[in-house]
């Protein structure tokens, strides 16, 4: 199981995570954070392979990816 956690308050809405996701699992949401930026939402859990590209490319370190083993 893969969990993608987005800290919306750290995000500045650059969209790098959305652009470079190889599986199109992220999209820019319509809500805005306290700074006035829209932030990405994770919406395609079935396709995500946990590659961590989104987290590695985020200049604000607003995305964390967790991989859990099925027991």
DSSP file (Angstrom, degrees, kcal/mol; ACC not computed):
  #  RESIDUE AA STRUCTURE BP1 BP2  ACC     N-H-->O    O-->H-N    N-H-->O    O-->H-N    TCO  KAPPA ALPHA  PHI   PSI    X-CA   Y-CA   Z-CA
    1    1 A X              0   0    0      0, 0.0    67,-3.6     0, 0.0     2,-0.4   0.000 360.0 360.0 360.0 140.3    0.0    0.0    0.0
    2    2 A X  E     -A   67   0A   0     65,-0.2     2,-0.5    43,-0.1    65,-0.2  -0.955 360.0-167.6-119.5 133.7    1.2    3.5   -0.9
    3    3 A X  E     -A   66   0A   0     63,-2.9    63,-3.0    -2,-0.4     2,-0.6  -0.985   4.0-162.7-121.9 128.3    0.2    6.7    0.9
    4    4 A X  E     -A   65   0A   0     -2,-0.5     2,-0.5    61,-0.2    61,-0.2  -0.954   8.8-165.5-110.6 119.6    1.0   10.1   -0.4
    5    5 A X  E     -A   64   0A   0     59,-3.1    59,-2.5    -2,-0.6     2,-0.6  -0.922   0.9-166.0-110.9 122.5    0.7   12.9    2.2
    6    6 A X  E     -A   63   0A   0     -2,-0.5     2,-1.2    57,-0.2    57,-0.2  -0.931  14.1-149.3-111.3 120.8    0.6   16.5    1.0
    7    7 A X    >>  -     0   0    0     55,-3.3     3,-1.3    -2,-0.6     4,-1.0  -0.750  14.8-168.6 -86.4  96.8    1.1   19.3    3.5
    8    8 A X  T 34 S+     0   0    0     -2,-1.2     3,-0.2     1,-0.3    -1,-0.2   0.784  79.9  59.2 -61.7 -29.5   -1.1   21.8    1.8
    9    9 A X  T 34 S+     0   0    0      1,-0.2    -1,-0.3    -3,-0.1    26,-0.1   0.723 105.2  48.8 -75.5 -20.0    0.2   24.7    3.9
   10   10 A X  T <4 S+     0   0    0     -3,-1.3    -1,-0.2    52,-0.1    -2,-0.2   0.694  92.1 100.3 -86.5 -20.4    3.8   24.2    2.8
   11   11 A X     <  -     0   0    0     -4,-1.0    26,-0.2    -3,-0.2    24,-0.2  -0.379  49.6-170.1 -72.5 140.3    2.9   24.1   -0.9
   12   12 A X        -     0   0    0     -2,-0.1    26,-0.2    24,-0.1    -1,-0.1   0.252  47.1-112.7-111.0  10.2    3.3   27.2   -3.1
   13   13 A X        +     0   0    0     24,-0.2    25,-0.1     1,-0.1    26,-0.1   0.764  65.4 145.7  73.5  28.0    1.4   25.7   -6.0
   14   14 A X        -     0   0    0      1,-0.1    -1,-0.1    23,-0.0    25,-0.1   0.808  48.8-142.0 -70.0 -28.4    4.3   25.4   -8.5
   15   15 A X     >  +     0   0    0      3,-0.0     4,-2.5    12,-0.0     5,-0.2   0.536  59.4 129.7  82.5   6.1    2.8   22.2  -10.0
   16   16 A X  H  > S+     0   0    0      1,-0.2     4,-2.3     2,-0.2     5,-0.1   0.900  73.0  53.5 -60.0 -40.1    6.1   20.4  -10.5
   17   17 A X  H  > S+     0   0    0      1,-0.2     4,-0.7     2,-0.2    -1,-0.2   0.898 111.4  45.4 -61.9 -40.9    4.7   17.3   -8.8
   18   18 A X  H >4 S+     0   0    0      1,-0.2     3,-0.6     2,-0.2     8,-0.2   0.924 113.5  49.3 -68.1 -45.3    1.7   17.2  -11.1
   19   19 A X  H 3< S+     0   0    0     -4,-2.5    -2,-0.2     1,-0.2    -1,-0.2   0.873 116.9  39.2 -64.1 -39.2    3.7   17.8  -14.2
   20   20 A X  H 3< S+     0   0    0     -4,-2.3     2,-0.5    -5,-0.2    -1,-0.2   0.419  78.8 118.8 -98.6   2.4    6.3   15.1  -13.6
   21   21 A X    X<  -     0   0    0     -4,-0.7     3,-1.1    -3,-0.6     5,-0.1  -0.575  53.8-153.4 -68.3 117.7    4.2   12.3  -12.1
   22   22 A X  T 3  S+     0   0    0     -2,-0.5    -1,-0.2     1,-0.2    -4,-0.0   0.686  92.3  41.8 -69.3 -16.4    4.7    9.4  -14.6
   23   23 A X  T 3  S-     0   0    0     -3,-0.0    -1,-0.2    21,-0.0    24,-0.1   0.325 106.2-120.4-111.4   5.5    1.3    7.9  -13.7
   24   24 A X    <   +     0   0    0     -3,-1.1    -2,-0.1    -6,-0.1    -6,-0.1   0.909  63.1 144.4  54.4  46.8   -0.8   11.1  -13.6
   25   25 A X        +     0   0    0     22,-0.1    18,-2.7    18,-0.1    19,-1.0   0.610  53.7  60.8 -89.2 -14.2   -1.8   10.4   -9.9
   26   26 A X  E     +B   42   0B   0     16,-0.2     2,-0.3    -8,-0.2    16,-0.2  -0.855  56.7 174.6-115.5 149.8   -1.7   14.1   -8.9
   27   27 A X  E     -B   41   0B   0     14,-1.9    14,-3.0    -2,-0.3     2,-0.4  -0.980  40.4 -97.0-145.5 156.4   -3.8   17.1  -10.1
   28   28 A X  E     -B   40   0B   0     -2,-0.3    12,-0.3    12,-0.3     2,-0.0  -0.613  44.1-138.4 -76.5 128.6   -4.0   20.7   -8.9
   29   29 A X  E     -     0   0B   0     10,-2.6    -1,-0.1    -2,-0.4    11,-0.0  -0.225  11.1-125.2 -81.0 173.3   -7.0   21.1   -6.6
   30   30 A X  E    S+     0   0B   0      8,-0.1     2,-0.1     2,-0.1    -1,-0.1   0.611  83.1  88.5 -94.9 -15.0   -9.4   23.9   -6.5
   31   31 A X  E     -     0   0B   0      8,-0.2     8,-0.8     1,-0.0     2,-0.3  -0.453  67.2-142.2 -81.7 158.9   -9.0   24.8   -2.9
   32   32 A X  E     -B   38   0B   0      6,-0.2     6,-0.2    -2,-0.1     2,-0.1  -0.882   7.6-128.4-121.6 153.8   -6.3   27.2   -1.7
   33   33 A X    >   -     0   0    0      4,-2.6     3,-1.7    -2,-0.3   -24,-0.1  -0.225  43.7 -84.6 -88.4-176.1   -4.1   27.3    1.4
   34   34 A X  T 3  S+     0   0    0      1,-0.3   -25,-0.1     2,-0.1    -1,-0.1   0.730 128.6  56.1 -64.2 -22.6   -3.6   30.1    3.9
   35   35 A X  T 3  S-     0   0    0    -24,-0.2    -1,-0.3     2,-0.1   -26,-0.0   0.526 120.9-106.1 -86.8  -6.2   -1.0   31.7    1.6
   36   36 A X  S <  S+     0   0    0     -3,-1.7     2,-0.4     1,-0.3    -2,-0.1   0.601  77.0 129.1  94.3  13.0   -3.4   31.8   -1.3
   37   37 A X        -     0   0    0    -26,-0.2    -4,-2.6   -29,-0.1    -1,-0.3  -0.796  56.2-128.7-102.8 141.3   -1.9   29.0   -3.4
   38   38 A X  E     -B   32   0B   0     -2,-0.4     2,-0.3    -6,-0.2    -6,-0.2  -0.580  30.9-156.0 -77.7 153.8   -3.8   26.1   -4.9
   39   39 A X  E     -     0   0B   0     -8,-0.8   -10,-2.6    -2,-0.2    -8,-0.2  -0.897  17.2 -94.2-133.4 159.4   -2.2   22.8   -4.0
   40   40 A X  E     -B   28   0B   0     -2,-0.3     2,-0.4   -12,-0.3   -12,-0.3  -0.306  29.2-152.3 -74.7 155.8   -2.2   19.3   -5.5
   41   41 A X  E     -B   27   0B   0    -14,-3.0   -14,-1.9    -2,-0.0     2,-0.6  -0.965  15.7-127.8-125.2 146.3   -4.5   16.4   -4.6
   42   42 A X  E     +B   26   0B   0     -2,-0.4   -16,-0.2   -16,-0.2     3,-0.1  -0.830  42.8 151.8 -94.2 120.0   -3.7   12.8   -4.8
   43   43 A X        +     0   0    0    -18,-2.7     2,-0.2    -2,-0.6   -17,-0.2   0.455  50.8  64.5-133.9   1.2   -6.5   11.1   -6.7
   44   44 A X    >>  +     0   0    0    -19,-1.0     4,-1.3     1,-0.1     3,-0.8  -0.531  48.4 159.2-128.7  66.9   -5.3    8.0   -8.5
   45   45 A X  T 34 S+     0   0    0      1,-0.2    -1,-0.1    -2,-0.2   -43,-0.1   0.823  71.2  59.5 -60.5 -34.4   -4.3    5.6   -5.8
   46   46 A X  T 34 S+     0   0    0      1,-0.2    -1,-0.2    -3,-0.1    -2,-0.1   0.832 109.2  42.5 -66.2 -32.7   -4.6    2.5   -8.0
   47   47 A X  T <4 S+     0   0    0     -3,-0.8    -1,-0.2   -24,-0.1    -2,-0.2   0.717  86.6 108.0 -87.3 -22.3   -2.0    3.7  -10.5
   48   48 A X     <  -     0   0    0     -4,-1.3   -46,-0.1     1,-0.1    -3,-0.0  -0.347  42.6-175.4 -63.4 129.4    0.6    5.1   -8.1
   49   49 A X        -     0   0    0     -2,-0.1    -1,-0.1     0, 0.0    -4,-0.0   0.325  45.3-113.0-106.6   6.1    3.7    2.9   -8.0
   50   50 A X        +     0   0    0      1,-0.1    -2,-0.1   -48,-0.1    15,-0.1   0.812  60.9 153.1  71.7  30.9    5.4    4.9   -5.2
   51   51 A X        -     0   0    0      1,-0.1    -1,-0.1     3,-0.0    14,-0.0   0.692  46.4-139.7 -67.9 -18.5    8.2    6.1   -7.4
   52   52 A X     >  +     0   0    0      1,-0.1     4,-2.4     3,-0.0     5,-0.2   0.535  60.9 131.2  70.1  11.9    8.6    9.2   -5.1
   53   53 A X  H  > S+     0   0    0      1,-0.2     4,-2.2     2,-0.2     5,-0.2   0.907  70.5  53.5 -58.3 -41.9    9.2   11.6   -8.0
   54   54 A X  H  > S+     0   0    0      1,-0.2     4,-1.0     2,-0.2    -1,-0.2   0.923 111.9  43.6 -61.0 -45.4    6.6   14.0   -6.6
   55   55 A X  H  4 S+     0   0    0      1,-0.2     8,-0.2     2,-0.2    -1,-0.2   0.871 113.7  50.4 -68.4 -37.8    8.3   14.2   -3.3
   56   56 A X  H  < S+     0   0    0     -4,-2.4    -1,-0.2     1,-0.2    -2,-0.2   0.841 113.4  45.5 -70.0 -32.8   11.8   14.5   -4.7
   57   57 A X  H  < S+     0   0    0     -4,-2.2     2,-0.5    -5,-0.2    -1,-0.2   0.632  84.0 107.8 -86.2 -14.2   10.8   17.3   -7.1
   58   58 A X    ><  -     0   0    0     -4,-1.0     3,-1.2    -5,-0.2     5,-0.1  -0.516  54.3-161.1 -69.7 115.3    8.9   19.4   -4.5
   59   59 A X  T 3  S+     0   0    0     -2,-0.5    -1,-0.2     1,-0.2    -4,-0.0   0.676  91.1  49.1 -70.6 -15.1   11.0   22.4   -3.7
   60   60 A X  T 3  S-     0   0    0     -3,-0.0    -1,-0.2     0, 0.0    -2,-0.1   0.355 105.1-125.1-104.7   4.7    9.0   23.0   -0.5
   61   61 A X    <   +     0   0    0     -3,-1.2    -2,-0.1    -6,-0.2   -50,-0.1   0.848  64.5 140.8  54.5  37.3    9.3   19.4    0.8
   62   62 A X        +     0   0    0    -52,-0.1   -55,-3.3   -56,-0.1     2,-0.5   0.462  48.8  70.5 -89.2  -2.5    5.5   19.4    1.1
   63   63 A X  E     -A    6   0A   0     -8,-0.2     2,-0.4   -57,-0.2   -57,-0.2  -0.966  54.8-179.0-124.2 129.7    5.0   15.8   -0.2
   64   64 A X  E     -A    5   0A   0    -59,-2.5   -59,-3.1    -2,-0.5     2,-0.5  -0.976  11.7-154.7-123.9 139.9    5.9   12.6    1.7
   65   65 A X  E     -A    4   0A   0     -2,-0.4     2,-0.4   -61,-0.2   -61,-0.2  -0.958   8.7-169.3-118.2 130.1    5.4    9.1    0.3
   66   66 A X  E     -A    3   0A   0    -63,-3.0   -63,-2.9    -2,-0.5     2,-0.5  -0.965   6.2-158.9-120.8 134.2    5.0    6.1    2.5
   67   67 A X  E     -A    2   0A   0     -2,-0.4     2,-0.4   -65,-0.2   -65,-0.2  -0.956   9.9-167.3-113.1 126.2    5.1    2.5    1.4
   68   68 A X        -     0   0    0    -67,-3.6     2,-0.3    -2,-0.5    -2,-0.0  -0.907  18.8-126.7-113.8 139.5    3.5   -0.2    3.6
   69   69 A X        -     0   0    0     -2,-0.4     2,-0.4     1,-0.0   -67,-0.0  -0.635  25.4-119.7 -81.0 139.4    3.9   -3.9    3.3
   70   70 A X              0   0    0     -2,-0.3    -1,-0.0     1,-0.1     0, 0.0  -0.648 360.0 360.0 -75.8 132.5    0.8   -5.9    3.0
   71   71 A X              0   0    0     -2,-0.4    -1,-0.1    -3,-0.0    -2,-0.0   0.399 360.0 360.0-107.0 360.0    0.6   -8.4    5.9
